[in-house]
Amino acid sequence: MNEKISAAAKAQSIVSNEVSENVIKISHLTEHTTDGASQISTASQELMTLATHLQKVAGQFKV
């Protein structure tokens, strides 16, 4: 009986460690995703500024 309890406790410990490692991986991926989203936001704002400038310059031409 004690052997079964010990084996079950070891199995649970292994699974617990795997879950912990996966939570850490998820946390790191979340940080990378947040950084990527921030970079996309910055790039989008820069593109909007360039598009506005291009629209103003193109509006100066007469057809």
Wavefront OBJ file of the C-alpha trace (Angstrom):
o trace
v 0.000 0.000 0.000
v 2.768 2.426 0.923
v 4.527 1.667 -2.372
v 1.405 2.614 -4.318
v 1.086 5.863 -2.384
v 4.756 6.622 -2.942
v 4.506 5.889 -6.675
v 1.390 8.059 -6.962
v 3.095 10.902 -5.094
v 6.116 10.689 -7.408
v 3.868 10.703 -10.474
v 1.992 13.716 -9.174
v 5.274 15.479 -8.466
v 6.468 14.851 -12.026
v 3.207 16.138 -13.489
v 3.305 19.145 -11.178
v 6.816 20.006 -12.381
v 5.740 19.669 -16.024
v 2.775 21.967 -15.408
v 5.053 24.483 -13.718
v 7.505 24.412 -16.646
v 4.648 24.885 -19.116
v 3.266 27.842 -17.146
v 6.718 29.459 -17.285
v 6.884 28.848 -21.052
v 3.428 30.386 -21.461
v 4.551 33.395 -19.448
v 7.594 33.893 -21.688
v 5.479 33.538 -24.824
v 3.031 36.077 -23.434
v 5.881 38.540 -22.879
v 7.092 38.035 -26.462
v 3.557 38.478 -27.776
v 3.156 41.701 -25.801
v 6.462 43.019 -27.158
v 5.411 42.109 -30.699
v 2.051 43.823 -30.291
v 3.781 46.954 -29.044
v 6.104 46.969 -32.043
v 3.155 46.494 -34.405
v 1.349 49.395 -32.753
v 4.371 51.662 -33.169
v 4.815 50.637 -36.798
v 1.108 51.253 -37.470
v 1.329 54.750 -36.031
v 4.383 55.479 -38.185
v 2.568 54.178 -41.279
v -0.417 56.388 -40.481
v 1.872 59.412 -40.216
v 3.534 58.561 -43.531
v 0.173 57.990 -45.225
v -1.095 61.363 -44.009
v 2.060 63.059 -45.276
v 1.793 61.271 -48.619
v -1.834 62.304 -48.939
v -0.899 65.954 -48.331
v 1.940 65.839 -50.863
v -0.188 64.062 -53.457
v -2.939 66.637 -52.939
v -0.583 69.373 -54.124
v -0.508 67.937 -57.626
v -3.074 69.215 -60.100
v -4.418 66.993 -62.826
l 1 2 3 4 5 6 7 8 9 10 11 12 13 14 15 16 17 18 19 20 21 22 23 24 25 26 27 28 29 30 31 32 33 34 35 36 37 38 39 40 41 42 43 44 45 46 47 48 49 50 51 52 53 54 55 56 57 58 59 60 61 62 63
